[in-house]
Amino acid sequence: MKMRVCCCLIALLIILNWAQQAPATEDVPGVGSLPPEVLKLLQDLNRQYGPDTVTLVSWLLDAATHSGSVLTASVRVTGNEAREDGTFLVFQIETGLIFNTRVFDQSGRLTVLWSKILAQAFAHLDTLQIPADGVMIDLLYHHKAFAETDDLSEHVDEPGSVEEAKFYFPGDPLRAFLGKKLSSPALLARTQVFINDTPVPYGAIRTETANGSH
């Protein structure tokens, strides 16, 4: 299953290069060998939402795959969500993560999602042009209490309850963050976060990196 995810990532990066450089897929080496249904999906994604959306999908998938996930990771764009503060293009991520609640409380889980998936994916973008006022990233994962010494890969058949974290990033602050003009805490201060549709107060997510910087 992991191999399939990696193949999809490669396909996304190929289609991104095509979208930015050429109007015909036949002119791009490797594209013709993609499964037709995958190629059509990626073409539709680019045509409807633009190449920056494909870029973000690519890196979100890469980050989720390398975040410590033990289940299959996937990313899809589900369209725009209208809110009082504008429209948000929705990216839904099946992270493949199983959290041990003896080790990670809610704040700890949010911190992992931010540091290992969202911040990692954003690090590859300089800007983001999308047909919406902002981005909503919807992350799904499992959580359950296990013995602290357990290997989580042994619990894939009974991974626990599904939890859903939603991050609403307004476009201007997100682009400022991507352009390194806004810090992580400043971005999160302007981001609405929900766990199972319950608002999460600012400060619940720790943004320190390994060297103590922000």
N, C-alpha and C positions, 0 to 999 in steps of 0.2 A: 504493500500500500504506500509506503514511503517513496518507493521508486516511482510510482505513478505521479505522486505529488511533485517530485523533482522534475519529471518529464513535462508536467504542465507548466512549471516555472520556466523551463527552457523555452517552451512554446510561447509563453507570454513575452519573454524578452525578444524572441525572434519577431513576433508580431509588432512589438513596440518599434523595433528598428524599421520594419516595413512601413508602419504608419507614419513615421517621421520623414522617411526618405523616398518612398516610391508608391505610386498608385496601384500597382499590380502585384499580387502575391507571387505570380510566376517568376518575377525577376529577383526574388529573394531566395538564396540557397537554403535548403532545408525546410522551407515552408510547405512545399508540395508534398513532403513526406508525412506531414501531420495528419491525424485522423480528420476526415472532413467535418465531423460534428464539432471537434475542438477548434478547428480553423474558423468555422462559421461563427462559433460563439465568440471568439476573440475579435473577429472582424466586426461583429455586431456591437461588441463592447466599445471598440475604438470609434466606430461610426456614430454611436449614440452619445457617448460621454467624453470622447477625446483621448489623445495619447497619454495625457497626464494621469487619467484614471487607470489606464492599463499599467502605467509605471507603478502607481501606488498599489494596485492589486498584486503586481509581481513581487514587490518588496514585502508587503504584508504576508503573502504566502511563504516567502523565504524565511521571514522572521518567525512566523508561527511554527514552521517545520523545524527550526533550530532552537526553539524556546524550551526544549525539554519535553515536548509532547510525546505521548506514548500511544495515542490514538491517531487516526488519520486527520490531517489538517486540510482545510479547504477555505477558499474565499470566493464570495460572489457579490455582485452589485445588484441591489434589489430595487433601485429607483430613488425618487426623491420623496422625502417626508416633509410636509408643511408644518411649520410651527409659528408661534406668534413672532419670533425673532427672525423668520425667514425660512428658506427651504434648505434642506440638508440632503446631500447625496449619501445614500446608505450603503456601507460595506459591511457584510456579515461574515464573520470569521468563526468557523469551527476550529478552535485552537488545538484540539487533541490533548489538552492538558488535563491531568487529574491532580488536584491539590489535596494534600493531607492536612485536614483541619487541625490536627495536633501540632502542626508546624506553621501553617499559614492561616492567620485570621483574615477577616474581610479586607482590612487595610493591607495586609501582606499580599493577598491575592491581587489586589488592584495594583500594588507596586510592581509585582512581577509582570502583569499585563502591560503596564506602562514601559518598564525598563527593557523587557526582553522582546516585546512585539512592536508596540507603537513607536517608541523612541528609536528602536533599531531600524524600522522601516522608514521613518521620517528622515533619518540621517542620510539617506540616499537621494533626497529630493532637495532642490534649491528653491523651487516655487511650485505652485499647483493651480492650474487653470481648469475649472470644472463648471458645468452648467447648473450651478446652485450657489447659494450664499454661504455654504459651509459643508462640512463633512461630518457624518455620524458613523462611528465605527462600533459595531455591535459584536461583542466577543462572547462566545459560548464555551463553557468548560464545566468539568465535573469537580465535586468536592465531597470528601467523606473522611471520617476519622479512621486511620490505620495505625498500626504500631509504627513508631518513628523509624525503625530500622527496616521496614518493608520496602521492597523494590516495587514501585508503582506499576511497572510493566506486568506484574503478576496479578493485577486487579482490573485488567481491561474488560473482563466479562461482567464485573460488578463495580463500575467506577464511581458509583454514588450519584447524588442529585445533580441536575443541571442548574448552573447559575448563569445569569446573563448580565454582563456589564456593558453599558452604553455610554460612549463618550461623544458629546456634541461639540465639535470644534468650529467656531466661527471662522469664516474664510480669512479675514484680514489678520487677526492674531496668529493664525496657523501659518500664513505666508511669511509673516514677520519672524516667526520661530524658525521656519525653514531657511530663511535668509540670515539666520543668526543675529537678528536684531531684537529678539525677545527670549528670555530665559525659560527653562522648563516650568519653574514655579509660576512665572507670570502668565504663561500660556494656560496652565491648569487653573489658575485663578479666574480665567475668562471662559472656562470650559465647564459645561454642565455634565455631571457624571451621575449615573443611576445604576443601582444594583437591583435587579428584578423590579424595575420601575419605581424604586424608592430612591429619592435624592441622597447623594453622598456629600457630606460637608467638605468644603475645601480644607486641605491639610491631611486628608486621609491617605493620600498617595505620597510616598517618599520619593524624592527625585535625585537624591545624592548618588553620584557614581562611585566607582571603586576607590578613586583617589580623593573623594570627599567634595568634589566640585559639583556644580549644578548645571 
